[in-house]
Amino acid sequence: MPPVPEGVVAIDPEVAPLTLDEAIKALNRDPDMTTLIVADIDIHTSTCRKLGDALARAGGLLHVQFTCSELPHNSLGDNGIVPIAEGLQQSIELETLKLDHCRLSRAGARPIAQLLAAVPALTHLNLDDNNFEAEGTQLICAALLKTTGLTCVELAGNEMGGRGGAMLANVVAKNHSIRKLGLSFNDLGDDGCVMLSQALRSNGSLEVLDLSNNNIGEAGAKAIAEILGNENASKLRELNVGHNLFTGDADAVFAAAFAQNTTVVKLDLSYSKLDDDGAYAFAETIEVNSTLTDLDLQGNYISEQALVRLTATMKTNQTLLKLQVFDAADEH
């Protein structure tokens, strides 16, 4: 087991064999600790109050990560996050906050929103796989509108739906510090996707966007395509819209947009019901697009004949380095 770096309190069976009580003692003993990692251990609400007090006394943490396992007793929950968030408000230089898989709901969103207002140095926020839904998302979004330093926001798996998508669209339109936004597994649907696409028109800073697994259909796909086809409307460099439902002529419209796009280098359209028409359209796009370097089309309904067409066009394209189709990668 490698030694734990100086200034790090790690409560993770894979990193260090500390118990939560031992970590609290370490924080109380050394107020100059900069990093706290809590992963897959027993976390009880009664102990969270003690940890929150220790965090408040430390006050100099820069990086905090809570990643909870699938066991119910290993989650912070709405009650546990309150003292933790209150304690972290003293760490005004906090840069990284990861609270994924912590079983937080709309009630847990409130103390997090309050914490965001108290840590202006925060650059990386990960709240993946909680359960904020639309109501909790509203609280988080209100806080995000007031931040100026966040560059990475990860909110996958929070069941926010189309309403949450509308709230995040407002954040995208007004917060221009965020460079990476992760929103997979949120059931945004066409409505949420359309509003996010419209918000991109006034955002020239977002570079990485993950909208995979969101039940996006033809209308949502066409809304994204319209933005991507306008080089002045978006500066996206990486886009993941895999595992959606690109029915009708959405795939062909999407491909046509990339004949005009000059910013996106990585595109994931895996498992999105792309058919031969879409594949042939992308083959034509590959012939003229000089920006894409990585295109993922695996898991779609592409025939062998269409695959041959796609592969042939790659031979004349000097920028596309990776093409994935049917779970296979071809590189040249």
Number of C-alpha atoms within 10 A of each C-alpha: 6 7 7 11 9 10 15 19 25 23 22 18 13 11 16 15 11 17 17 22 13 13 20 20 14 16 26 18 12 13 17 15 21 21 19 21 18 24 20 18 20 17 20 16 18 11 15 21 19 18 23 22 18 22 27 23 17 21 21 19 25 19 20 20 18 23 21 23 17 12 10 13 15 19 26 25 22 18 17 22 26 22 21 23 22 20 23 29 21 19 24 19 19 25 19 19 20 19 22 23 22 26 22 25 18 19 18 24 25 21 19 25 20 16 22 25 16 20 19 18 18 23 19 19 21 19 26 24 21 22 25 26 19 21 15 23 27 23 21 24 19 16 18 23 16 14 22 15 18 22 19 19 19 20 25 24 23 25 23 27 20 21 19 23 26 22 21 26 22 19 21 28 19 16 22 19 18 23 19 19 21 20 25 25 22 26 24 28 22 21 19 24 27 22 23 24 25 19 21 23 17 16 21 17 18 22 18 19 19 21 25 26 23 26 22 26 19 17 18 24 24 23 21 21 22 16 21 27 20 16 14 13 18 24 23 25 18 19 18 20 24 26 22 23 22 27 17 15 15 21 27 23 21 24 22 20 21 25 20 16 25 20 18 20 18 19 19 21 24 23 21 25 22 25 20 19 15 25 23 19 20 26 21 18 22 26 18 14 19 19 20 23 17 19 21 22 26 22 19 21 19 20 11 10 10 19 16 11 15 22 15 13 17 20 12 12 18 15 16 23 15 18 20 18 20 15 12 13 14 11 11 11
